[in-house]
Amino acid sequence: MNSIHKPKLTSAEIAALWSQYLNETAGLCFHKYMIEYIEDQEIKDVFEYSISLGSNHLEKIEEFFVSEGFPVPIGFTNHDVTLDAPPLFSDTFCLYYLNIMTIHGCHGYSGAITTSTQHDVRDYFTRCNASAVEICNRAKNILLEKGLYFRPPVILPPEKPDFVKNENFLAGWFGEKRPLSCIEITDIYFNLKKSIVAKALTVAFSQVTQSKKVKDLLLKAVDTKDSHIQMFHDLLDIENLPSPPTIESEITDSTTSPFSDKLIMFQVGFLFSTAMVYYGTGWASSPRRDLSPKYLKAISGDFQIGNDWIDLMIENGWLEQPPLAEDRNKLVKMNKS
């Protein structure tokens, strides 16, 4: 092999780097604002570390794009955040937010590692994943130390390993329902925790935005998340399993927006699009038949919000376009003699 030849970045690598750039620039806006008002030094230290990592990531992504002749995405800048706006979140809320977002980061980086080809790109995402895991652990440890982390339900050990003996294992509508499995409980519980943070964040956004169209969509999104929270809460309650509490009480009474409507909408779009992925995973992992329509309802609700979201993003010129493949048909037509 010619050592001088360097393969070009693949579409998968460009997609992962491009998506990360937008998410990192958005995350930096949120973290820089939050750290302005965080009083707890232990929490502040984790946010400072996260900000430092995010800045380093952006520099590396820019290097990848420039080396390939790709334009660096616009993403989000200091123009999208007002650091001296009044506090909107408590320290506790900021910690919950960081915990959930690092979960998304861990999953995203793992996926990028598996879909990337080039050694240097895989090395980069491997380092990103390791740092995301570190932040996730640090945030969770602080939540545990402060008694703020809500552990998933505990179940008793079975007497022995067993196999499914008949289709009663799948029953959900008729006959006696079996208890939820540990796998089903895990998916329900973590979808519920992510929905709780998404709803609270959307409530905060709806409280500060001045745009009627944005506010209307946010209020609709709040109702959608509220219905999902109630649905998953009821599932656990019927099984006599505990649910985590909502966290809207961790939002202040400020009505001054620290964030641009573009940034607000981007964050909401991210939370709702990733929720559909997690709901799909829960659906695929849940053999009990009564769970399927609940996951379908959750996905459908988020999909409807997604449709309204993308229309509003395009209408306002807020939806940044990822790099596209060459339009060969268009090139052929342009070259007609």
N, C-alpha and C positions, 0 to 999 in steps of 0.2 A: 504493500500500500504506500502511496506517495505521502510522505510525512508533511509535505507542504499543503496538501489538500485539506481543507477544513469544511466538513458538511455544513449546510445551512440549517438554521433552526427549523424544526418541523412546525406544522400548523398547531399541533398539540402544545408544543413548547411556547409558541407565540401566544396562544389562548391563555395558558396558565400565567405567563408573565404579564400579559395585558390586563387580565382580571385582577391579579394581585396588585398591580399598580393603582388601579381605581380604588380597590378596597383599602390599600395602605394609606393613600392620600386622604380618603374619607375617615379612616380610623385615627389618623394623626390629628385631624380637626377636632374630633370628639375628645381624644385624650388630652390634647393641649388645653382645651376649655375646661374639662373636668378637673385637671390637676391644679388649676387656678384656685379652686375652692375646697379641695380635699384637705382635711385637717389632720387625719390620722397618718402619721409618718410612715408606718409600715405599708399602708395602701399606696401612699404617694410614691414610695420607693419602687413599687412594682410598676406603676404608671410611668415613672421616669425611665425605667429599663425598657418598657414597651415602646416609648417614644424614640429612644436611642436606636433600638432595633429597626423600627419602622423607617427612620431616616436612612439608615445603612442599606436597608432593602431597596429603597427607591434609587439610591446611587447605583447599586448593582444592576437593577432592572434597566436603568437608562444606558448603562454600558452595553448590555446585551442588545438593546434596540439599535443603538448608534452603530455598533459593529456590523449589524445586518442591514443598515440603511433604512430601518423602519422609523417612522416618526414617533417620538415619545408621546404617550397619551397626555391629555390635558388633566383629567382627574379633578382633584379639588385642591384649592390653595387657601392662603390666609384670607382671601376675599370671601370665602364661604363660612368663616367663623368669626364671631365677635368675642374676643377673649375677656373683655371687661363687662360683658352683659351680666346681669344679676344671676346668682346661683339658681340652677333649675333642678339639680339632683343632690341627694344626700351622699355621704361617703359610702353608705351601704349599697345604695343603688349603683353607684359607679363600680363597686366591686362585683355585684351581680352581673352587670353589663360586661365587664372584662372577662369574667368566668365563662359566660355564654359565647362571647365572640372568639375566645381562644379555642373553644371546642370546635367552632366552625373552621378556625385556622388549622387546627390539627388534621381535620378531615380533608380540607382543601389541599394542604401540602402533601399529605399521603397520596392523594389522587394524582397530584402533579408529578410526584416521583415515579409512579407506576406508568404514567403516559409519556414521560419525557424519554428522549433517546440519548442525547449527548451527555458525556460524562460530566462536563462542567456544570450543565444545567441541573443534572440530578444531584450533584454535590451541593449546589446552591440550595435547592429545595430540601435536601436532607438537613442542612444546617438550619433552615427556616423552621422545619418541623421540630427539630430538637429545641429551639428557642421557644416555639409555641407551647410545647409540652412543659417546658420549665415555667413559663408564665402561668399556664393552666394550673400546675401544681402549687405554685406560690399563692395564686389567688384562692384556690380551694383550701389550702392550709390556713390562710387568714380567716376565711369564712368558718372553718371548723373551730379555730381557736376562739373566735368571738361568739360561737354558738349560733351562727347565722346560716350554716349549710344544712339543707334539708336532705337527709339521706334517703335513698330509695327504700321501699318497704323491705322488711326482713321476713323470710319464710322459714318454716321448720324443715329439717332434713327428712327425706323419705326413708323408709325402713331399708330399701334396697333399690338398685337400678331396675328399671322395668321397660317394657315395650308397649306400644299402643296396640290394643287387642281388637278394637272394633271402631266403627265410625262414630260412636258416641263421643269420641275425642274431638270430633269436628262440630258437634251439636252446638247450636246457639239460639235457634228459633223455637224448636220443639223439643220436648223431653227435658230431662235434667241437664243443666249446663254443668260442665266440669269447671273447677276453679281456673283462674288465669294461670298460665305457665310463667316461670321466671322470665322467659324471653319476652312474652307479651307485656308483663308488668313493666319491664325495663323500657320498652318502646313507648308505652303509654305515659310513664312517669317523666321521661326526658322530653317527650313532645310537649307534655304539660308544662314543664319548667321553661322550655324555650318560648312557648306561647305566652306565659305569664310575663316574661321580660319584654317580648315583642309588644304585647298589649300596653304595658306600662309606658314603654318608650313612645308608642304611638299616641297615647293619652297626653304625654308631655308635649309632643310636637303639635297636637291639635290645640293645646292651650296657648301656644306662643305664635303660631303662624298667623299672618295677617291676610293671606290670600283666601278668598271664599272658596274657590275651586279646590285648593289644596286642603282646606279645613274640612270641606264636605267629604272628600275622599278619605281623609284620616278618620273622621267619625264613623264612616262606613266600615273602615278597616278595624276600628275598635270593636264595633258590634260583631264583626266576623270572628275576631280573636276571642271575644267574650263567650260566644256560642261554643267555640272549640274547647275553651277552658272548662265550661260547664259540662260539656259532653264527656270529657276525659275525667273530670272530677267525679261525675256520677258513676262512671265505670269502676273507678277505684272504691268509691263509697259503697256500692252494692256488694263488693267483695270484702268489705270491712278492712280496707287498706287505706292508709293515710295519704293525704294530698298536700303539696306545698302551698303556702298562702300566697295571695296576690301582693304586689309591692307598690301599688299606686300611692300609698302613704309616704313613700320615700321621694315623692316629687314635691317641690316647693310650690308656692302660689304665684311665682313669677309669670308675667304675661309678655315679657320681652324676649324675643327669639335670639339665641346665640348663634343660630345656624341659618344659612341660606335655604330657601325653599327647595332649591336644586339638591342640596345635601340631604335635607330631610326626606325628600322623596326617594333619593337613591338608597338611603338606609332602610326605608320601609320596603322598597322593592326587593332589596337583598334578603330581608328577613322573611318576606312572604314567599319568595322563590325557593329559598333553601328549606323552608317549612314543608313545601310540597315534596321535596326530595326525602325528607325525614318521615313524612307521613307515608310515602310510598314504601320506604324500607319497613316501617311498622306493619303495613298492610301485607307485604310479602312474607313477613315473619310470623303472621298470626293465623293459625289454622282454624280457630274458632269462628264459625260462620257469621255470627252476629257482629263481629268486629269489622268485617269488610265494608259494609255500608257506612259505618261511622268514619272510617278512613277516607272513603270515597266522598263523603259529605265534606270533610275537612279539606281535601284536595280541591273539590269543586268550589268551595267558598273562597279559598286563596286564589284560585284561577280567575274567578270573577273580579276580585280586587286587582289581580295582575293585568287583566284586560283594560280596566279603567286607568290603572297606573301608567301603562305604556302609552295610551292615548294622550294623557296629560303631559308625560315626559316629552313626547314628540311635539305636541302643540306648543310647548314652551322652549323648545330647542335645548333640552337638558339631557337627551339620550345620546351619549357618545357612542359612535359606531366602531365596532371592532374591525380589524383588518379583514378584508374580503378576498376570496379567491378570484383569479382573473376571469372576466366574463368573455369567454372565447367566442361565443356567438356574436357579441357586440363588436369584438375585434375583427371578425370576419366581415361583418356588414360595413364597418368603417373602411375596410381595405378593398371594397368592390370597385372595379375600374369602370 
